[in-house]
Amino acid sequence: MRVMILDDDPWISDLLKQLVLSIRPLAQVDCFIDVASALEAWQPSTYQLVMADWNLPGAPGVNLLQTIREKDQSTPLIMITGRADRDSVLAVKSLRISAFFTKPFQVARVVQRLDALLPLDEPSHAITVNAEDLISYLSGLSADELDLPLLASVKNKLQLGYGGAPMDLRALANDWQYDPALCAHLIAAANGANYLGLGQPCTNLKGALTRLGGLTSVNLAISQALRQANTQPDGMLMTFSQAHLADAERLAERVILLAQQCGLDPAPLQSAALLHRMGEFCVLYHSQEWENQGNSLTEETLVDALRIFAAPFAARIKASWGLPMMLRKLIGAIFVLPSMQVCREQVLMRLAAAMNNGEPEAAIERLRRLAGIA
């Protein structure tokens, strides 16, 4: 079974894809960002469901649905739209739209409608063990495939609250403030073309929640929880994850205190501290995926994988997800200060790391002076 999604917002496309896969795990979901590429891929009987955003740059998504209806009278069509008022519905009445998904989505209703429209999965084939070793497997991952693991407590709550009403922004920020994956995803989404507009780059979780809104934030978080439903670290991988998370949290606590001492906004610095181990989290997440495929993982292999891939994976995620440059510079300063044009916030990041790492007192005092701390 194949499903087509046409939407220029990659976060919305991924949410819809994960919702489809949550009820039809064997479905093939193809995502497109413009009408031309979607039309090129579509042929009669190749897709069992088509979803398209009405408003797209260039040709509107309704053009795709009109073309499909000219040749295909039976495939269910879903219109994704910011509004589903009577005039809009009547405007496309002739296309016999099966459903209107109004953004931001009510996830439970979307799932209910998809379940009614999609055919059942065909019987699955037995899963074979991945023949690649871990290093080769990680080497073959593309930037689009890289991800960070959600905290188990956060993921479980999202899955349990699948159809519940979204919490207010303060409650969301409180629940998610120590989850590097959600922090990175939501900041990246808030800086995307569909949400940034003419605003300043968003560099912290609270700012991202405010820009996206509660319902959209919950929807994007649910998307990540669904994507990772079958990947849960345990044993050795859990031990490594907890150690890196504790390191990130300690750094965040330290840099918040320093920022407050200097009268600076601590929120971007806290985000940078939380994300400075994103490369390690990424390696651990994909190592768990590899192990879930029936492979055996040793501590020696995992340590090698972290040494080889943590830094390049972090760099690829920052670029691929479009994390703002200010946040990238703050993260980089944790490890080393640039030789020129250093801002005070960067100095505080390096100082916090030096203090947490137990670096020589002379180095710490030099950084204190550079930060203007007596």
C-alpha positions as CSV (number, residue, x, y, z in Angstrom):
1,M,0.0,0.0,0.0
2,R,1.3,3.5,-0.9
3,V,0.2,6.9,0.4
4,M,1.1,10.2,-1.1
5,I,1.6,13.4,0.9
6,L,2.0,16.8,-0.7
7,D,3.0,19.6,1.7
8,D,5.9,22.1,1.6
9,D,6.2,22.0,5.4
10,P,8.4,19.0,6.2
11,W,7.3,18.9,9.8
12,I,3.6,18.5,8.8
13,S,4.5,15.9,6.2
14,D,6.5,13.9,8.8
15,L,3.6,14.1,11.3
16,L,1.1,12.8,8.7
17,K,3.6,10.1,7.7
18,Q,4.1,8.9,11.2
19,L,0.3,8.9,11.8
20,V,-0.2,6.7,8.8
21,L,2.6,4.3,9.9
22,S,1.2,4.2,13.4
23,I,-1.9,2.4,12.1
24,R,-0.5,0.8,8.9
25,P,3.1,0.0,9.7
26,L,3.8,-1.6,6.3
27,A,2.6,1.3,4.2
28,Q,5.0,3.1,1.9
29,V,4.6,6.8,2.4
30,D,6.0,9.2,-0.2
31,C,6.3,12.9,0.6
32,F,6.5,15.7,-1.9
33,I,6.9,19.5,-1.6
34,D,5.5,20.7,-4.9
35,V,2.7,19.7,-7.4
36,A,5.0,19.0,-10.3
37,S,7.0,16.3,-8.5
38,A,3.9,14.8,-7.1
39,L,2.2,14.6,-10.5
40,E,5.3,13.0,-11.9
41,A,5.2,10.3,-9.3
42,W,1.4,9.7,-9.5
43,Q,-0.1,7.1,-11.9
44,P,-3.5,5.5,-11.7
45,S,-3.7,2.7,-9.1
46,T,-0.2,3.4,-7.6
47,Y,-1.5,5.2,-4.5
48,Q,-4.3,4.1,-2.2
49,L,-4.6,7.6,-0.5
50,V,-3.5,11.1,-1.5
51,M,-3.2,14.0,0.9
52,A,-2.4,17.5,-0.4
53,D,-2.0,21.0,1.2
54,W,-4.3,23.5,-0.5
55,N,-2.0,26.5,-0.2
56,L,1.5,25.9,-1.6
57,P,4.1,28.2,-3.2
58,G,3.6,28.1,-7.0
59,A,0.8,25.8,-7.9
60,P,-1.8,25.0,-5.1
61,G,-2.2,21.4,-4.0
62,V,-5.8,21.4,-5.2
63,N,-4.4,21.2,-8.7
64,L,-2.9,17.8,-7.9
65,L,-6.3,16.5,-6.6
66,Q,-8.1,17.9,-9.7
67,T,-5.7,16.1,-12.1
68,I,-6.1,12.9,-10.1
69,R,-9.9,13.1,-10.2
70,E,-9.9,13.5,-14.0
71,K,-8.4,10.0,-14.3
72,D,-9.3,8.3,-11.0
73,Q,-12.8,8.4,-9.5
74,S,-12.2,6.1,-6.5
75,T,-8.9,6.9,-4.7
76,P,-9.6,8.7,-1.4
77,L,-8.4,12.4,-1.5
78,I,-7.7,14.4,1.6
79,M,-7.3,18.2,1.6
80,I,-4.9,19.7,4.1
81,T,-5.9,23.3,4.9
82,G,-5.7,26.1,7.4
83,R,-9.5,26.4,7.1
84,A,-12.4,24.2,6.2
85,D,-15.3,26.7,6.1
86,R,-18.4,26.1,4.0
87,D,-17.2,28.2,1.1
88,S,-13.9,26.3,0.9
89,V,-15.7,22.9,1.1
90,L,-18.1,23.9,-1.7
91,A,-15.3,25.1,-3.9
92,V,-13.9,21.6,-4.2
93,K,-17.2,19.7,-3.9
94,S,-16.8,18.2,-7.4
95,L,-13.6,16.5,-6.3
96,R,-15.4,14.4,-3.7
97,I,-12.9,15.1,-1.0
98,S,-12.9,12.3,1.6
99,A,-11.8,14.5,4.5
100,F,-10.5,17.9,5.4
101,F,-7.5,18.0,7.8
102,T,-7.5,21.5,9.3
103,K,-4.1,22.7,10.7
104,P,-3.2,22.5,13.5
105,F,-4.5,19.0,13.5
106,Q,-6.7,17.3,16.1
107,V,-4.5,14.1,16.0
108,A,-7.1,11.7,17.3
109,R,-9.6,12.7,14.6
110,V,-6.9,12.5,11.9
111,V,-6.0,9.0,13.0
112,Q,-9.7,7.9,13.1
113,R,-10.3,9.2,9.6
114,L,-7.1,7.6,8.2
115,D,-8.0,4.3,9.7
116,A,-11.4,4.4,8.0
117,L,-9.9,5.3,4.6
118,L,-6.8,3.2,4.4
119,P,-6.9,-0.5,3.3
120,L,-5.5,-3.0,5.8
121,D,-1.8,-3.9,5.6
122,E,-0.8,-7.0,3.7
123,P,0.9,-9.8,5.6
124,S,4.4,-8.9,6.6
125,H,7.5,-10.8,5.7
126,A,10.0,-12.1,8.3
127,I,12.5,-9.5,9.5
128,T,16.1,-10.5,8.6
129,V,19.2,-9.6,10.6
130,N,21.2,-6.7,9.3
131,A,24.3,-8.1,7.8
132,E,26.3,-4.9,8.1
133,D,28.5,-4.2,11.1
134,L,27.6,-1.1,13.2
135,I,30.3,1.2,11.8
136,S,29.2,0.4,8.2
137,Y,25.6,0.9,9.1
138,L,26.2,4.3,10.7
139,S,28.4,5.3,7.8
140,G,25.4,4.7,5.4
141,L,22.9,6.9,7.2
142,S,21.9,10.1,5.3
143,A,21.5,13.4,7.0
144,D,17.7,13.1,6.6
145,E,17.7,9.8,8.6
146,L,19.6,11.1,11.6
147,D,17.6,11.6,14.8
148,L,17.9,12.0,18.5
149,P,16.1,9.8,21.1
150,L,13.2,11.1,23.1
151,L,13.4,10.6,26.8
152,A,11.4,7.5,27.8
153,S,9.2,9.5,30.2
154,V,8.4,12.1,27.6
155,K,7.7,9.5,24.9
156,N,5.4,7.5,27.1
157,K,3.4,10.5,28.2
158,L,3.0,11.6,24.5
159,Q,1.8,8.1,23.6
160,L,-0.6,7.9,26.5
161,G,-2.0,11.3,25.8
162,Y,-2.4,10.5,22.2
163,G,-5.9,11.9,21.9
164,G,-5.9,14.3,24.9
165,A,-6.2,18.0,24.9
166,P,-2.9,19.9,24.6
167,M,-1.4,21.4,27.7
168,D,-0.7,25.1,28.1
169,L,2.7,26.4,27.0
170,R,4.1,26.6,30.5
171,A,3.2,23.0,31.2
172,L,4.8,21.9,28.0
173,A,8.0,23.8,28.7
174,N,8.2,22.2,32.1
175,D,7.6,18.7,30.8
176,W,10.0,19.0,27.9
177,Q,12.8,21.3,29.2
178,Y,15.3,18.4,29.7
179,D,14.6,16.5,26.5
180,P,17.4,17.3,23.9
181,A,15.4,15.7,21.0
182,L,12.2,17.7,21.5
183,C,14.2,20.9,22.2
184,A,16.2,20.5,18.9
185,H,13.2,19.5,16.8
186,L,10.9,22.3,18.0
187,I,13.6,25.0,17.7
188,A,14.3,23.7,14.2
189,A,10.6,23.7,13.3
190,A,10.1,27.2,14.7
191,N,12.9,28.5,12.5
192,G,11.5,26.8,9.4
193,A,10.1,28.9,6.5
194,N,6.5,28.2,7.5
195,Y,6.9,29.6,11.0
196,L,9.8,32.0,11.1
197,G,8.3,34.7,8.9
198,L,10.1,38.0,9.5
199,G,10.9,37.2,13.2
200,Q,14.2,36.8,14.9
201,P,15.8,33.3,15.0
202,C,14.4,31.2,17.8
203,T,17.1,29.8,20.1
204,N,15.2,28.1,23.0
205,L,12.4,25.8,23.8
206,K,10.1,28.4,25.3
207,G,10.4,30.6,22.3
208,A,9.7,27.7,20.0
209,L,6.6,26.8,21.9
210,T,5.3,30.3,21.7
211,R,5.9,30.6,18.0
212,L,4.5,27.2,17.1
213,G,1.5,27.3,19.5
214,G,0.5,24.6,21.9
215,L,-1.4,22.3,19.5
216,T,1.2,22.4,16.8
217,S,3.9,21.8,19.3
218,V,2.1,18.7,20.7
219,N,1.5,17.5,17.2
220,L,5.2,17.7,16.2
221,A,6.1,16.0,19.5
222,I,3.6,13.2,18.9
223,S,5.2,12.7,15.4
224,Q,8.6,12.1,17.1
225,A,7.1,9.7,19.6
226,L,5.4,7.7,16.9
227,R,8.6,7.6,14.8
228,Q,10.5,6.1,17.8
229,A,7.7,3.8,19.1
230,N,9.8,0.7,18.6
231,T,13.2,2.1,19.6
232,Q,13.8,2.1,23.4
233,P,17.4,2.1,24.8
234,D,18.1,-0.5,27.5
235,G,21.0,-2.0,29.2
236,M,24.4,-0.6,28.1
237,L,22.8,1.9,25.7
238,M,20.6,3.3,28.5
239,T,23.6,3.6,30.8
240,F,25.5,5.6,28.1
241,S,22.4,7.8,27.4
242,Q,21.9,8.6,31.1
243,A,25.5,9.6,31.5
244,H,25.4,12.0,28.6
245,L,22.1,13.4,29.7
246,A,23.4,14.0,33.2
247,D,26.4,15.8,31.7
248,A,24.1,18.0,29.6
249,E,21.8,18.8,32.5
250,R,24.8,19.7,34.8
251,L,26.1,22.1,32.2
252,A,22.7,23.7,31.7
253,E,22.3,24.3,35.5
254,R,25.8,25.8,35.6
255,V,25.4,28.1,32.7
256,I,22.0,29.3,33.9
257,L,23.6,30.5,37.2
258,L,26.4,32.2,35.3
259,A,24.0,34.0,32.9
260,Q,21.8,35.2,35.8
261,Q,25.0,36.4,37.6
262,C,25.8,38.5,34.4
263,G,22.3,39.7,33.9
264,L,21.9,37.8,30.6
265,D,19.0,35.8,29.2
266,P,19.8,32.2,30.2
267,A,17.4,30.5,27.8
268,P,19.6,30.2,24.7
269,L,22.6,29.1,26.8
270,Q,20.5,26.5,28.5
271,S,19.4,25.1,25.1
272,A,23.1,25.1,23.9
273,A,24.1,23.1,27.0
274,L,21.3,20.6,26.6
275,L,22.2,20.1,22.9
276,H,26.0,19.9,23.2
277,R,25.8,16.1,23.3
278,M,23.5,15.7,20.4
279,G,26.1,13.8,18.3
280,E,26.4,11.2,21.1
281,F,22.7,10.9,21.5
282,C,22.3,10.4,17.7
283,V,24.9,7.6,17.7
284,L,23.2,5.9,20.6
285,Y,19.8,6.2,19.0
286,H,20.9,4.6,15.8
287,S,23.0,2.0,17.6
288,Q,19.8,0.9,19.3
289,E,18.0,0.7,16.0
290,W,20.8,-1.5,14.7
291,E,20.6,-3.7,17.7
292,N,16.8,-4.0,17.4
293,Q,17.4,-5.5,14.0
294,G,18.8,-8.6,15.7
295,N,22.5,-7.5,15.9
296,S,24.7,-7.9,18.9
297,L,26.5,-4.8,20.3
298,T,29.6,-4.7,22.4
299,E,30.8,-1.9,24.6
300,E,34.1,-1.7,22.5
301,T,32.1,-1.3,19.3
302,L,29.9,1.4,20.8
303,V,32.8,3.4,22.1
304,D,34.4,3.3,18.7
305,A,31.1,4.4,17.1
306,L,30.8,7.3,19.5
307,R,34.4,8.4,18.8
308,I,34.0,8.2,15.0
309,F,30.5,9.6,14.5
310,A,29.5,11.9,17.4
311,A,31.1,15.0,16.0
312,P,30.1,14.6,12.3
313,F,26.6,13.5,13.2
314,A,26.1,16.6,15.3
315,A,27.4,18.9,12.5
316,R,25.0,17.2,10.0
317,I,22.0,17.5,12.3
318,K,22.7,21.2,13.0
319,A,22.9,21.9,9.2
320,S,20.1,19.6,8.1
321,W,17.6,20.8,10.7
322,G,18.6,24.4,10.2
323,L,19.4,25.2,13.8
324,P,20.1,29.0,14.1
325,M,23.7,30.1,13.8
326,M,23.7,31.7,17.2
327,L,22.8,28.4,18.9
328,R,25.5,26.6,16.9
329,K,28.1,29.1,18.0
330,L,27.1,28.7,21.6
331,I,27.4,24.9,21.4
332,G,30.8,25.2,19.7
333,A,32.1,27.5,22.4
334,I,31.5,24.8,25.0
335,F,34.4,22.9,23.5
336,V,36.6,25.8,22.3
337,L,36.4,29.6,22.0
338,P,36.8,31.1,18.5
339,S,39.9,33.1,18.0
340,M,38.0,36.2,16.9
341,Q,34.7,38.0,17.6
342,V,33.9,36.2,20.8
343,C,30.7,37.4,22.6
344,R,30.1,37.2,26.3
345,E,27.6,34.4,26.0
346,Q,30.2,32.2,24.3
347,V,32.7,32.9,27.1
348,L,30.1,31.8,29.6
349,M,29.5,28.6,27.8
350,R,33.3,27.8,27.8
351,L,33.6,28.9,31.5
352,A,30.7,26.6,32.5
353,A,32.3,23.7,30.7
354,A,35.7,24.4,32.2
355,M,34.2,24.5,35.7
356,N,32.3,21.3,35.2
357,N,35.3,19.5,33.7
358,G,37.6,20.5,36.6
359,E,40.0,22.3,34.3
360,P,43.0,24.2,35.8
361,E,42.1,27.1,38.1
362,A,44.3,29.5,36.1
363,A,42.2,28.8,33.0
364,I,39.0,29.2,34.8
365,E,40.1,32.5,36.3
366,R,41.1,33.8,32.9
367,L,37.7,32.9,31.5
368,R,36.0,34.6,34.5
369,R,37.9,37.8,33.7
370,L,37.0,37.6,30.1
371,A,33.4,37.2,31.1
372,G,33.6,40.2,33.4
373,I,32.9,38.1,36.5
374,A,34.8,39.2,39.6
